[in-house]
Amino acid sequence: MNLSEEELATVAEASHAVVREAKKAGVWVFGGGILSQQASIVAVEGSVSAGPYPEIKAVLGGFAIVEVAAREEALQWAAKIASSCRCAQEVREIIFDPDS
């Protein structure tokens, strides 16, 4: 994503419009931007260390979680998000927690 200041404002508004649409449709669960590509690793005994930086050119800029009935619907929402933010989206299924 290489955007000028003018484009950034337009892309941000378009992205927020899709979030508002998802909320209105009742499918929005949670989402947000990723501040840093470096993770913190917490070991089983509680020690914390700096995690690795990704060794790929693609970076994770943010994420969106939607609750939909079928993968095809998730792909449709991903297409809307991709169009609004001008970047490809990765779609993954999250395992349902039966205790929630």
C-alpha positions in Angstrom: 0.0 0.0 0.0 1.7 3.1 -1.2 -0.7 6.0 -0.8 -0.3 9.8 -0.9 -1.8 11.9 1.9 -4.7 12.8 -0.3 -5.4 9.1 -1.1 -5.0 8.0 2.5 -8.0 10.1 3.6 -10.1 8.8 0.8 -9.1 5.2 1.5 -9.7 5.6 5.2 -13.2 6.9 4.6 -14.0 4.2 2.1 -12.7 1.5 4.6 -14.7 3.0 7.4 -17.8 3.0 5.2 -17.5 -0.8 4.7 -17.1 -1.2 8.5 -20.3 0.8 9.0 -22.1 -1.3 6.4 -20.9 -4.6 8.1 -22.1 -3.3 11.4 -25.5 -2.3 10.0 -25.7 -5.8 8.4 -25.0 -7.3 11.8 -21.9 -9.3 10.7 -19.2 -7.1 12.2 -17.5 -8.6 15.3 -14.2 -6.8 15.7 -11.3 -5.3 13.7 -8.4 -2.9 13.8 -5.1 -1.8 12.4 -1.8 -3.4 13.3 0.6 -0.9 14.8 3.9 -2.9 14.4 4.9 -6.0 12.4 7.1 -7.2 15.3 5.4 -9.5 17.8 6.2 -10.1 21.4 6.6 -13.8 22.3 5.5 -14.8 25.8 7.0 -18.2 26.9 5.2 -20.8 29.0 7.0 -19.6 32.1 6.1 -16.0 31.4 9.3 -14.5 30.0 8.8 -12.0 27.2 11.1 -11.5 24.2 10.8 -9.6 20.9 9.4 -11.8 18.2 10.7 -12.1 14.7 10.0 -9.6 11.9 8.2 -11.2 9.0 10.7 -12.2 6.2 8.2 -11.5 3.5 7.3 -8.4 1.5 3.6 -8.6 2.4 2.7 -7.1 5.8 -0.3 -7.3 8.0 -1.9 -3.9 8.1 -5.0 -4.8 10.0 -7.7 -7.4 10.4 -11.5 -7.7 10.4 -13.6 -10.4 12.0 -17.1 -11.0 10.6 -19.6 -13.6 11.6 -21.3 -15.0 8.6 -23.2 -18.1 7.7 -20.9 -19.3 4.9 -17.4 -18.9 3.5 -18.8 -17.4 0.3 -20.3 -14.5 2.3 -17.0 -14.0 4.1 -15.3 -13.8 0.7 -17.9 -11.2 -0.4 -17.1 -9.0 2.6 -13.3 -9.5 2.0 -13.9 -8.2 -1.6 -15.6 -5.1 -0.3 -12.8 -4.5 2.2 -10.1 -5.1 -0.5 -11.8 -2.6 -2.8 -12.1 0.0 -0.2 -8.6 -0.2 1.2 -7.0 -1.0 -2.2 -5.1 -4.0 -0.9 -5.7 -7.8 -1.1 -7.3 -9.6 1.8 -6.5 -12.9 3.4 -9.5 -14.9 4.5 -9.3 -17.5 7.3 -12.0 -19.4 9.2 -11.9 -19.2 13.0 -12.9 -22.2 15.0 -16.2 -21.7 16.9 -15.9 -21.7 20.7 -18.9 -23.7 22.0 -18.6 -22.1 25.4 -19.1 -18.6 24.1 
